[in-house]
Amino acid sequence: MMQTCPLCGSRDTHHYHCDVRRDYYRCEQCKLVFVPPPQRLAPADEKAVYDLHRNSPDDSGYRQFLSRLYTPLLARLPPGAQGLDFGAGPGPTLSRMFEEAGHPMTIYDPFYAPDRLVLERQYDFITATEVAEHFFEPGRELERLGGMLRPAGWLGLMTKRVTTREAFTRWHYILDPTHVVFFSDTTFEWLAHHLDMRLELPAADVALLQRKPG
């Protein structure tokens, strides 16, 4: 059955891989790999997986993990830049790290901090760590986040990237049932062009997109 890409909307997709639980399709236009909608978890089941997470701002190992995005993004921010941590999870930590560095932060999470009023504001930077792979509608979500940035603002995404089909078949990242979309370098290049933003890939699981100055 032909599937529509949830990022770019193309119908030029093909079956890419299957395992015992799910099928995976790849878009020929933007190269996103995605799980078809009928095979996604229901919201309650999705939240049950997130409730198992034990992330904490007091966990030095978790801070070190987040530093893969935090360090390169911090180096690009002007003093006092205001940020939003989108998808902060049950133990917001990245927002604490930026606040400790002098950057006021707001948090949003559809399950744990669902105040949608914060999505009506503008920010100097927005972070989404280990979030993009959960988006059911990544095209709509990423366009919205890009539109919430002030001129020259940064969107920082942290998500592991697809490399080859062979590696994908052995990839632990697809074993998480809440992971439903998978980006590659080419996907981020397509996204940057689509959003008219500048792309940097400072690490294997980090993408920084900058909105053009006003």
Phi, psi and omega in degrees: 000133180290137181244146176267132180294128180283353178264304186254350178083004180290147174262002179274077182232158177215159179293130189250321184192158171215151173231195186290344184249324192216165170253156179227133179244154175236138178275133180281344180274306184253353177070014173294139171256135187213156175269134180295147185311318182297344183259009176277158177286152170289155183307318181295320179290324177297312180297325179299326176291316181295327180296342179281345181292141181235046180281142183212144176295346179271359181268109184295327179294321178291321176298320179296320176300313181290340182295343178297329173265317185303312187296308180291327180288318179303321182294343183257358184266141172285160180304137175074012179301140183262132186233164174235128172262106185268122185080048188291339178079184184285346179226073185308125184231314180300322178297321178296320181296316179290323177296321177297336179266007175094019181245111178301137185232146169243149179240151173216139172208131184297339180256323191249343178211069193272028178285101185286351177297331181292343180276358179262004181259173176249147183225158175280334175204152179227134177245147175214094183262125183052047183236315189302328181290350178265351186293124172287327180234072186299327178298310181294317183294316183286327174296319179296315180297318177299323179287346180270359181272142170287162177309136182070010179286162185244139169249117182252118181245137176236110179202140181291147188249146175292138176247286179236162179297319179300315179294325180300320183294339181249012191276124179296335186296331181278355181282340177285119184292347178272352178273115187236348176224144187225124186262153172237176174305316181296323178298316180292326175296319176298315182298316180299318178295317181297319182272356183058050181235160178268135185251136168231142178238081186284347179209167185295342180233022181231134174230129177245125178241129183247129175289147181292148177300153181290000000 
